[in-house]
C-alpha cells in the first residue's frame, strides 16, 4: 500500500482477478459438472483464463494507444 492509502494497479488487478476466479469456481463448477461430468474441469480452466487474457490485452492496447492518432481518425464520427 502507498503512503496515501491507495492501492497500486497491480494490487487492483489481483483483487479483481481473485474475485472473478473465486466467484467463477464457486458458481460455475456445479453447473458445468452436471452437464459435462468428467470433462468439466477443462471448461472451468478456459473460463478462468479468458477474462484474464481480456484484461491483459485491454491494458496493453490502452498502454500502446496513441490518443492523438485515434482522435484524428475518429473525430469525424464523433
N, C-alpha and C positions, 0 to 999 in steps of 0.2 A: 504494500500500500504506500502511496505517496504521502508526503508530509501534510498535504491539504485535504486528506481524507477522500481521495478519489482513487478509482482503480485504473489500471493500465489497460491498453487494448487487448493484450494477451490474456489478462485476467478476465476481462469481459468475454472474450471468445471462449475460454474454457468453462466459464459459468453457463453460458448459453448452450454449449455442446453437452455439458453434463446434464443439463435439464432435458435436452432433446433426447439423449440416449436413455436417460432414466425413464422418461415417460414412454418412449418407444418400446423399451424392453418390458415394461410392466403391462402396457395395454396391447401391444401388437403380438406378443408371444402366444397368448392364449388363442386368439382368433386364427393365427396362421397355423398353429399346431393342429387345430381341429380340421382344417382343410388339407394341409399339405402333409401332415403326420411327420414322418422321419426327415423329410427334406425341408422342414420349416426353418431350420437354422440358417440356411442359405439366404432365404428371403429377408430374414431379420438382419443379417450382416450387410446385405446390399442396401436395405432401407436405412441402415445406420451410416453407411459410408456416403451415400448420395447427398444428403444435406450438408455434410462436412465439405465435400468437394464443391458444392454450390457456393458455400460461404467463402471458401478459399479463392475460387475463381472470381467471384464478385469483388473481393478485396483486391486481387491482382489487376483486374480490369480497371477498377477505380484508381488504383495507385498509378497505373501507367497511362491513364487517360489524359490527353491534352485538352483542357476545357476550352481554350481559345479556339482550337480547331473544331471542336464539337459545336460551339456557338456559331461559328461561321457556316458550318454545314447545315445546322437545323434552324437558323434564325428565320428563314422564310416560312417554315412550317409553323413555328411558334408564333 
